[in-house]
Amino acid sequence: MHQPDISRLESGGGTPTIGMLERLAHALELRFVARFERPDTA
């Protein structure tokens, strides 16, 4: 992940892919997690 990639993501200049988000997480020493959840039925 390079600075132009991060700048593009921050500026909203493109739609991030899951691969890009995984690379960002790895660069930040984090784990990328995506999940679907049912809405609360209050």
Phi, psi and omega per residue, in radians:
M1 nan 2.268 -3.122
H2 -2.034 2.863 -3.087
Q3 -0.945 -0.744 3.122
P4 -1.052 -0.604 3.104
D5 -1.125 -0.755 -3.136
I6 -1.182 -0.740 3.120
S7 -1.071 -0.736 3.129
R8 -1.099 -0.713 3.129
L9 -1.143 -0.771 -3.128
E10 -1.145 -0.627 -3.067
S11 -1.454 -0.109 -3.106
G12 1.315 0.369 -3.082
G13 -1.403 0.245 3.123
G14 -3.125 2.947 3.107
T15 -1.689 2.066 -3.116
P16 -1.216 2.455 3.054
T17 -1.562 2.870 3.080
I18 -1.074 -0.676 3.102
G19 -1.041 -0.740 3.124
M20 -1.126 -0.744 3.130
L21 -1.147 -0.607 3.074
E22 -1.161 -0.722 3.104
R23 -1.125 -0.700 3.097
L24 -1.091 -0.800 3.119
A25 -1.043 -0.772 3.140
H26 -1.077 -0.747 3.128
A27 -1.083 -0.529 -3.138
L28 -1.646 0.128 -3.108
E29 1.004 0.769 3.110
L30 -2.168 3.034 3.085
R31 -1.989 2.279 3.097
F32 -1.495 2.226 -3.139
V33 -2.289 2.232 3.045
A34 -2.208 2.397 3.126
R35 -2.666 2.787 3.060
F36 -1.871 2.406 3.111
E37 -2.330 2.611 3.062
R38 -1.271 2.483 3.079
P39 -1.177 2.654 3.062
D40 -1.112 2.396 3.101
T41 -1.877 1.369 -3.080
A42 -1.522 nan nan
